[in-house]
């Protein structure tokens, strides 16, 4: 029988994914790439549920994919609407990981 170490610091981790100042184009590239990875993750999840059984009536909730695509368009519109004044765009993103039972 394994005893699980339940110290709080072993059940939580953080990963600083993005931290910095970017030009408008760089910010758009960073955000688009992150969103594309997340969208593809959900598409692969959907595909894996149907894999091997193309006649399956497996229903998959596409709402998260649509939400991410909408967010992607909204961010693109926002960033492109900024004047080219040479301003920097600060982006910070931290992933919080918590182990749950």
N, CA, C and O atoms as a GROMACS GRO file, in nm:
protein
  404
    1UNK      N    1   0.083  -0.117   0.000
    1UNK     CA    2   0.000   0.000   0.000
    1UNK      C    3   0.088   0.124   0.000
    1UNK      O    4   0.178   0.138   0.083
    2UNK      N    5   0.061   0.215  -0.095
    2UNK     CA    6   0.137   0.339  -0.102
    2UNK      C    7   0.071   0.445  -0.016
    2UNK      O    8  -0.051   0.459  -0.015
    3UNK      N    9   0.153   0.519   0.055
    3UNK     CA   10   0.102   0.631   0.134
    3UNK      C   11   0.126   0.758   0.053
    3UNK      O   12   0.239   0.787   0.014
    4UNK      N   13   0.020   0.831   0.030
    4UNK     CA   14   0.031   0.953  -0.049
    4UNK      C   15   0.072   1.070   0.040
    4UNK      O   16   0.013   1.093   0.146
    5UNK      N   17   0.173   1.140  -0.005
    5UNK     CA   18   0.219   1.259   0.068
    5UNK      C   19   0.117   1.369   0.043
    5UNK      O   20   0.101   1.414  -0.070
    6UNK      N   21   0.050   1.411   0.146
    6UNK     CA   22  -0.056   1.510   0.130
    6UNK      C   23  -0.015   1.649   0.176
    6UNK      O   24  -0.101   1.732   0.205
    7UNK      N   25   0.113   1.675   0.182
    7UNK     CA   26   0.158   1.809   0.217
    7UNK      C   27   0.105   1.906   0.111
    7UNK      O   28   0.113   1.878  -0.008
    8UNK      N   29   0.051   2.019   0.155
    8UNK     CA   30  -0.009   2.114   0.060
    8UNK      C   31   0.082   2.153  -0.056
    8UNK      O   32   0.035   2.168  -0.169
    9UNK      N   33   0.212   2.171  -0.030
    9UNK     CA   34   0.302   2.213  -0.138
    9UNK      C   35   0.322   2.103  -0.243
    9UNK      O   36   0.362   2.132  -0.355
   10UNK      N   37   0.294   1.979  -0.208
   10UNK     CA   38   0.306   1.869  -0.305
   10UNK      C   39   0.179   1.851  -0.386
   10UNK      O   40   0.180   1.777  -0.485
   11UNK      N   41   0.071   1.916  -0.347
   11UNK     CA   42  -0.056   1.902  -0.417
   11UNK      C   43  -0.088   2.022  -0.505
   11UNK      O   44  -0.190   2.023  -0.575
   12UNK      N   45  -0.002   2.123  -0.500
   12UNK     CA   46  -0.024   2.244  -0.580
   12UNK      C   47   0.106   2.286  -0.647
   12UNK      O   48   0.212   2.282  -0.586
   13UNK      N   49   0.094   2.325  -0.771
   13UNK     CA   50   0.210   2.376  -0.846
   13UNK      C   51   0.162   2.492  -0.934
   13UNK      O   52   0.044   2.503  -0.967
   14UNK      N   53   0.256   2.577  -0.970
   14UNK     CA   54   0.229   2.687  -1.061
   14UNK      C   55   0.332   2.686  -1.172
   14UNK      O   56   0.448   2.650  -1.152
   15UNK      N   57   0.287   2.725  -1.288
   15UNK     CA   58   0.375   2.734  -1.404
   15UNK      C   59   0.352   2.871  -1.468
   15UNK      O   60   0.242   2.901  -1.514
   16UNK      N   61   0.456   2.952  -1.468
   16UNK     CA   62   0.445   3.083  -1.533
   16UNK      C   63   0.459   3.059  -1.683
   16UNK      O   64   0.570   3.036  -1.733
   17UNK      N   65   0.350   3.065  -1.754
   17UNK     CA   66   0.348   3.033  -1.895
   17UNK      C   67   0.393   3.151  -1.980
   17UNK      O   68   0.477   3.135  -2.069
   18UNK      N   69   0.338   3.267  -1.954
   18UNK     CA   70   0.373   3.387  -2.031
   18UNK      C   71   0.396   3.500  -1.933
   18UNK      O   72   0.318   3.520  -1.840
   19UNK      N   73   0.503   3.573  -1.955
   19UNK     CA   74   0.532   3.690  -1.871
   19UNK      C   75   0.622   3.783  -1.950
   19UNK      O   76   0.738   3.751  -1.977
   20UNK      N   77   0.569   3.898  -1.988
   20UNK     CA   78   0.655   3.992  -2.058
   20UNK      C   79   0.578   4.098  -2.133
   20UNK      O   80   0.455   4.103  -2.131
   21UNK      N   81   0.655   4.184  -2.198
   21UNK     CA   82   0.598   4.292  -2.280
   21UNK      C   83   0.623   4.259  -2.426
   21UNK      O   84   0.730   4.211  -2.464
   22UNK      N   85   0.521   4.285  -2.506
   22UNK     CA   86   0.525   4.245  -2.646
   22UNK      C   87   0.476   4.359  -2.735
   22UNK      O   88   0.400   4.445  -2.691
   23UNK      N   89   0.519   4.358  -2.860
   23UNK     CA   90   0.460   4.447  -2.959
   23UNK      C   91   0.321   4.392  -2.991
   23UNK      O   92   0.286   4.281  -2.951
   24UNK      N   93   0.244   4.470  -3.061
   24UNK     CA   94   0.109   4.427  -3.098
   24UNK      C   95   0.114   4.296  -3.177
   24UNK      O   96   0.038   4.204  -3.150
   25UNK      N   97   0.202   4.288  -3.273
   25UNK     CA   98   0.213   4.167  -3.357
   25UNK      C   99   0.261   4.048  -3.276
   25UNK      O  100   0.209   3.937  -3.292
   26UNK      N  101   0.360   4.069  -3.189
   26UNK     CA  102   0.408   3.960  -3.104
   26UNK      C  103   0.298   3.910  -3.011
   26UNK      O  104   0.280   3.790  -2.994
   27UNK      N  105   0.224   4.004  -2.952
   27UNK     CA  106   0.115   3.967  -2.862
   27UNK      C  107   0.010   3.884  -2.936
   27UNK      O  108  -0.039   3.784  -2.885
   28UNK      N  109  -0.023   3.926  -3.056
   28UNK     CA  110  -0.120   3.852  -3.137
   28UNK      C  111  -0.069   3.712  -3.168
   28UNK      O  112  -0.145   3.616  -3.160
   29UNK      N  113   0.058   3.699  -3.201
   29UNK     CA  114   0.116   3.568  -3.230
   29UNK      C  115   0.116   3.478  -3.107
   29UNK      O  116   0.080   3.360  -3.115
   30UNK      N  117   0.156   3.532  -2.994
   30UNK     CA  118   0.161   3.452  -2.870
   30UNK      C  119   0.021   3.403  -2.834
   30UNK      O  120   0.001   3.284  -2.809
   31UNK      N  121  -0.075   3.493  -2.833
   31UNK     CA  122  -0.211   3.456  -2.794
   31UNK      C  123  -0.273   3.359  -2.894
   31UNK      O  124  -0.336   3.262  -2.854
   32UNK      N  125  -0.255   3.385  -3.023
   32UNK     CA  126  -0.308   3.293  -3.125
   32UNK      C  127  -0.248   3.154  -3.109
   32UNK      O  128  -0.321   3.055  -3.119
   33UNK      N  129  -0.119   3.145  -3.085
   33UNK     CA  130  -0.055   3.013  -3.070
   33UNK      C  131  -0.108   2.938  -2.948
   33UNK      O  132  -0.133   2.818  -2.956
   34UNK      N  133  -0.124   3.008  -2.837
   34UNK     CA  134  -0.177   2.943  -2.717
   34UNK      C  135  -0.320   2.895  -2.741
   34UNK      O  136  -0.355   2.782  -2.706
   35UNK      N  137  -0.402   2.982  -2.800
   35UNK     CA  138  -0.541   2.944  -2.826
   35UNK      C  139  -0.551   2.830  -2.928
   35UNK      O  140  -0.636   2.742  -2.914
   36UNK      N  141  -0.465   2.831  -3.029
   36UNK     CA  142  -0.466   2.722  -3.128
   36UNK      C  143  -0.434   2.587  -3.064
   36UNK      O  144  -0.496   2.486  -3.097
   37UNK      N  145  -0.339   2.586  -2.972
   37UNK     CA  146  -0.304   2.462  -2.902
   37UNK      C  147  -0.424   2.411  -2.822
   37UNK      O  148  -0.455   2.292  -2.824
   38UNK      N  149  -0.491   2.501  -2.752
   38UNK     CA  150  -0.605   2.463  -2.670
   38UNK      C  151  -0.723   2.416  -2.757
   38UNK      O  152  -0.790   2.319  -2.723
   39UNK      N  153  -0.747   2.484  -2.867
   39UNK     CA  154  -0.854   2.444  -2.960
   39UNK      C  155  -0.824   2.305  -3.017
   39UNK      O  156  -0.912   2.220  -3.024
   40UNK      N  157  -0.699   2.283  -3.057
   40UNK     CA  158  -0.661   2.152  -3.112
   40UNK      C  159  -0.673   2.042  -3.007
   40UNK      O  160  -0.710   1.929  -3.040
   41UNK      N  161  -0.642   2.073  -2.882
   41UNK     CA  162  -0.659   1.976  -2.774
   41UNK      C  163  -0.805   1.929  -2.769
   41UNK      O  164  -0.831   1.809  -2.763
   42UNK      N  165  -0.898   2.023  -2.771
   42UNK     CA  166  -1.039   1.987  -2.764
   42UNK      C  167  -1.085   1.911  -2.888
   42UNK      O  168  -1.167   1.820  -2.878
   43UNK      N  169  -1.032   1.946  -3.004
   43UNK     CA  170  -1.067   1.875  -3.127
   43UNK      C  171  -1.016   1.731  -3.122
   43UNK      O  172  -1.084   1.638  -3.167
   44UNK      N  173  -0.896   1.712  -3.068
   44UNK     CA  174  -0.842   1.576  -3.055
   44UNK      C  175  -0.922   1.495  -2.954
   44UNK      O  176  -0.943   1.375  -2.974
   45UNK      N  177  -0.966   1.557  -2.847
   45UNK     CA  178  -1.051   1.489  -2.749
   45UNK      C  179  -1.180   1.441  -2.816
   45UNK      O  180  -1.224   1.328  -2.795
   46UNK      N  181  -1.237   1.528  -2.897
   46UNK     CA  182  -1.360   1.494  -2.969
   46UNK      C  183  -1.335   1.378  -3.065
   46UNK      O  184  -1.414   1.284  -3.072
   47UNK      N  185  -1.226   1.384  -3.138
   47UNK     CA  186  -1.192   1.279  -3.233
   47UNK      C  187  -1.167   1.146  -3.163
   47UNK      O  188  -1.210   1.042  -3.212
   48UNK      N  189  -1.099   1.148  -3.050
   48UNK     CA  190  -1.066   1.023  -2.980
   48UNK      C  191  -1.192   0.954  -2.927
   48UNK      O  192  -1.193   0.832  -2.911
   49UNK      N  193  -1.297   1.029  -2.901
   49UNK     CA  194  -1.422   0.968  -2.856
   49UNK      C  195  -1.490   0.891  -2.968
   49UNK      O  196  -1.566   0.797  -2.942
   50UNK      N  197  -1.465   0.930  -3.092
   50UNK     CA  198  -1.529   0.865  -3.206
   50UNK      C  199  -1.438   0.763  -3.274
   50UNK      O  200  -1.484   0.683  -3.356
   51UNK      N  201  -1.312   0.766  -3.242
   51UNK     CA  202  -1.214   0.680  -3.307
   51UNK      C  203  -1.252   0.533  -3.294
   51UNK      O  204  -1.284   0.485  -3.186
   52UNK      N  205  -1.246   0.464  -3.405
   52UNK     CA  206  -1.276   0.321  -3.406
   52UNK      C  207  -1.423   0.289  -3.417
   52UNK      O  208  -1.460   0.173  -3.430
   53UNK      N  209  -1.507   0.388  -3.412
   53UNK     CA  210  -1.651   0.365  -3.422
   53UNK      C  211  -1.717   0.483  -3.490
   53UNK      O  212  -1.782   0.566  -3.427
   54UNK      N  213  -1.697   0.490  -3.623
   54UNK     CA  214  -1.749   0.604  -3.700
   54UNK      C  215  -1.902   0.612  -3.701
   54UNK      O  216  -1.957   0.716  -3.734
   55UNK      N  217  -1.970   0.501  -3.666
   55UNK     CA  218  -2.117   0.502  -3.663
   55UNK      C  219  -2.170   0.540  -3.524
   55UNK      O  220  -2.290   0.542  -3.500
   56UNK      N  221  -2.079   0.568  -3.435
   56UNK     CA  222  -2.117   0.605  -3.299
   56UNK      C  223  -2.197   0.734  -3.301
   56UNK      O  224  -2.166   0.827  -3.376
   57UNK      N  225  -2.298   0.738  -3.218
   57UNK     CA  226  -2.375   0.861  -3.205
   57UNK      C  227  -2.323   0.944  -3.089
   57UNK      O  228  -2.397   1.018  -3.024
   58UNK      N  229  -2.193   0.930  -3.065
   58UNK     CA  230  -2.128   1.000  -2.956
   58UNK      C  231  -2.152   1.150  -2.970
   58UNK      O  232  -2.123   1.208  -3.075
   59UNK      N  233  -2.204   1.209  -2.868
   59UNK     CA  234  -2.231   1.351  -2.867
   59UNK      C  235  -2.117   1.420  -2.792
   59UNK      O  236  -2.080   1.380  -2.682
   60UNK      N  237  -2.064   1.522  -2.853
   60UNK     CA  238  -1.953   1.594  -2.792
   60UNK      C  239  -1.990   1.741  -2.781
   60UNK      O  240  -2.040   1.800  -2.876
   61UNK      N  241  -1.966   1.797  -2.667
   61UNK     CA  242  -1.997   1.937  -2.643
   61UNK      C  243  -1.888   2.023  -2.708
   61UNK      O  244  -1.774   2.025  -2.664
   62UNK      N  245  -1.926   2.093  -2.814
   62UNK     CA  246  -1.832   2.179  -2.886
   62UNK      C  247  -1.830   2.321  -2.831
   62UNK      O  248  -1.762   2.407  -2.888
   63UNK      N  249  -1.901   2.347  -2.725
   63UNK     CA  250  -1.913   2.484  -2.676
   63UNK      C  251  -1.777   2.545  -2.640
   63UNK      O  252  -1.756   2.664  -2.663
   64UNK      N  253  -1.686   2.466  -2.583
   64UNK     CA  254  -1.556   2.522  -2.544
   64UNK      C  255  -1.475   2.560  -2.668
   64UNK      O  256  -1.406   2.662  -2.667
   65UNK      N  257  -1.483   2.480  -2.773
   65UNK     CA  258  -1.414   2.512  -2.898
   65UNK      C  259  -1.468   2.643  -2.954
   65UNK      O  260  -1.391   2.731  -2.993
   66UNK      N  261  -1.600   2.656  -2.959
   66UNK     CA  262  -1.662   2.778  -3.012
   66UNK      C  263  -1.627   2.900  -2.926
   66UNK      O  264  -1.605   3.009  -2.978
   67UNK      N  265  -1.622   2.880  -2.796
   67UNK     CA  266  -1.587   2.988  -2.704
   67UNK      C  267  -1.444   3.035  -2.729
   67UNK      O  268  -1.418   3.155  -2.733
   68UNK      N  269  -1.353   2.941  -2.746
   68UNK     CA  270  -1.213   2.976  -2.772
   68UNK      C  271  -1.196   3.045  -2.907
   68UNK      O  272  -1.117   3.139  -2.920
   69UNK      N  273  -1.269   2.998  -3.008
   69UNK     CA  274  -1.264   3.063  -3.140
   69UNK      C  275  -1.317   3.206  -3.133
   69UNK      O  276  -1.262   3.296  -3.196
   70UNK      N  277  -1.422   3.226  -3.056
   70UNK     CA  278  -1.477   3.360  -3.038
   70UNK      C  279  -1.378   3.449  -2.962
   70UNK      O  280  -1.357   3.565  -2.998
   71UNK      N  281  -1.317   3.394  -2.858
   71UNK     CA  282  -1.216   3.469  -2.783
   71UNK      C  283  -1.100   3.509  -2.874
   71UNK      O  284  -1.048   3.620  -2.865
   72UNK      N  285  -1.061   3.418  -2.961
   72UNK     CA  286  -0.951   3.444  -3.054
   72UNK      C  287  -0.984   3.562  -3.145
   72UNK      O  288  -0.899   3.648  -3.168
   73UNK      N  289  -1.104   3.565  -3.197
   73UNK     CA  290  -1.147   3.676  -3.284
   73UNK      C  291  -1.158   3.807  -3.206
   73UNK      O  292  -1.119   3.913  -3.257
   74UNK      N  293  -1.210   3.800  -3.083
   74UNK     CA  294  -1.223   3.921  -3.002
   74UNK      C  295  -1.087   3.981  -2.968
   74UNK      O  296  -1.069   4.103  -2.974
   75UNK      N  297  -0.992   3.897  -2.932
   75UNK     CA  298  -0.857   3.946  -2.900
   75UNK      C  299  -0.791   4.004  -3.024
   75UNK      O  300  -0.724   4.107  -3.017
   76UNK      N  301  -0.810   3.938  -3.137
   76UNK     CA  302  -0.752   3.988  -3.262
   76UNK      C  303  -0.808   4.127  -3.293
   76UNK      O  304  -0.733   4.219  -3.327
   77UNK      N  305  -0.940   4.142  -3.283
   77UNK     CA  306  -1.003   4.272  -3.308
   77UNK      C  307  -0.952   4.378  -3.212
   77UNK      O  308  -0.921   4.490  -3.252
   78UNK      N  309  -0.942   4.341  -3.084
   78UNK     CA  310  -0.893   4.434  -2.983
   78UNK      C  311  -0.752   4.481  -3.014
   78UNK      O  312  -0.724   4.601  -3.014
   79UNK      N  313  -0.662   4.386  -3.039
   79UNK     CA  314  -0.523   4.422  -3.064
   79UNK      C  315  -0.506   4.501  -3.192
   79UNK      O  316  -0.428   4.596  -3.197
   80UNK      N  317  -0.579   4.463  -3.297
   80UNK     CA  318  -0.567   4.535  -3.423
   80UNK      C  319  -0.627   4.676  -3.415
   80UNK      O  320  -0.590   4.764  -3.493
   81UNK      N  321  -0.718   4.696  -3.321
   81UNK     CA  322  -0.780   4.829  -3.307
   81UNK      C  323  -0.688   4.928  -3.235
   81UNK      O  324  -0.712   5.049  -3.239
   82UNK      N  325  -0.584   4.878  -3.170
   82UNK     CA  326  -0.491   4.967  -3.101
   82UNK      C  327  -0.412   5.048  -3.202
   82UNK      O  328  -0.371   4.997  -3.307
   83UNK      N  329  -0.391   5.173  -3.171
   83UNK     CA  330  -0.312   5.258  -3.259
   83UNK      C  331  -0.167   5.210  -3.258
   83UNK      O  332  -0.118   5.158  -3.158
   84UNK      N  333  -0.101   5.229  -3.368
   84UNK     CA  334   0.040   5.192  -3.377
   84UNK      C  335   0.126   5.302  -3.317
   84UNK      O  336   0.196   5.375  -3.387
   85UNK      N  337   0.119   5.313  -3.187
   85UNK     CA  338   0.193   5.418  -3.118
   85UNK      C  339   0.323   5.365  -3.058
   85UNK      O  340   0.389   5.434  -2.982
   86UNK      N  341   0.358   5.244  -3.092
   86UNK     CA  342   0.479   5.185  -3.038
   86UNK      C  343   0.464   5.137  -2.894
   86UNK      O  344   0.562   5.106  -2.827
   87UNK      N  345   0.340   5.130  -2.848
   87UNK     CA  346   0.318   5.087  -2.710
   87UNK      C  347   0.345   4.937  -2.696
   87UNK      O  348   0.334   4.860  -2.791
   88UNK      N  349   0.379   4.900  -2.575
   88UNK     CA  350   0.401   4.760  -2.544
   88UNK      C  351   0.276   4.702  -2.480
   88UNK      O  352   0.202   4.773  -2.412
   89UNK      N  353   0.254   4.577  -2.503
   89UNK     CA  354   0.141   4.506  -2.445
   89UNK      C  355   0.197   4.405  -2.346
   89UNK      O  356   0.276   4.318  -2.382
   90UNK      N  357   0.156   4.419  -2.222
   90UNK     CA  358   0.203   4.328  -2.119
   90UNK      C  359   0.107   4.210  -2.110
   90UNK      O  360  -0.014   4.227  -2.100
   91UNK      N  361   0.163   4.091  -2.114
   91UNK     CA  362   0.084   3.968  -2.102
   91UNK      C  363   0.145   3.884  -1.991
   91UNK      O  364   0.266   3.863  -1.985
   92UNK      N  365   0.059   3.838  -1.903
   92UNK     CA  366   0.104   3.743  -1.801
   92UNK      C  367   0.000   3.634  -1.788
   92UNK      O  368  -0.120   3.660  -1.787
   93UNK      N  369   0.048   3.513  -1.778
   93UNK     CA  370  -0.040   3.397  -1.768
   93UNK      C  371   0.028   3.292  -1.682
   93UNK      O  372   0.140   3.249  -1.709
   94UNK      N  373  -0.042   3.251  -1.579
   94UNK     CA  374   0.009   3.148  -1.489
   94UNK      C  375  -0.090   3.033  -1.486
   94UNK      O  376  -0.211   3.054  -1.474
   95UNK      N  377  -0.038   2.914  -1.496
   95UNK     CA  378  -0.120   2.794  -1.484
   95UNK      C  379  -0.111   2.745  -1.340
   95UNK      O  380  -0.002   2.724  -1.288
   96UNK      N  381  -0.225   2.728  -1.277
   96UNK     CA  382  -0.231   2.677  -1.140
   96UNK      C  383  -0.276   2.531  -1.146
   96UNK      O  384  -0.382   2.500  -1.202
   97UNK      N  385  -0.197   2.442  -1.089
   97UNK     CA  386  -0.225   2.299  -1.091
   97UNK      C  387  -0.253   2.254  -0.948
   97UNK      O  388  -0.172   2.277  -0.857
   98UNK      N  389  -0.366   2.192  -0.928
   98UNK     CA  390  -0.404   2.141  -0.796
   98UNK      C  391  -0.443   1.996  -0.809
   98UNK      O  392  -0.526   1.962  -0.893
   99UNK      N  393  -0.386   1.910  -0.727
   99UNK     CA  394  -0.422   1.768  -0.725
   99UNK      C  395  -0.547   1.753  -0.638
   99UNK      O  396  -0.549   1.795  -0.522
  100UNK      N  397  -0.649   1.692  -0.695
  100UNK     CA  398  -0.774   1.669  -0.621
  100UNK      C  399  -0.807   1.522  -0.619
  100UNK      O  400  -0.767   1.446  -0.707
  101UNK      N  401  -0.880   1.483  -0.518
  101UNK     CA  402  -0.925   1.344  -0.508
  101UNK      C  403  -1.048   1.323  -0.593
  101UNK      O  404  -1.101   1.213  -0.599
   0.00000   0.00000   0.00000
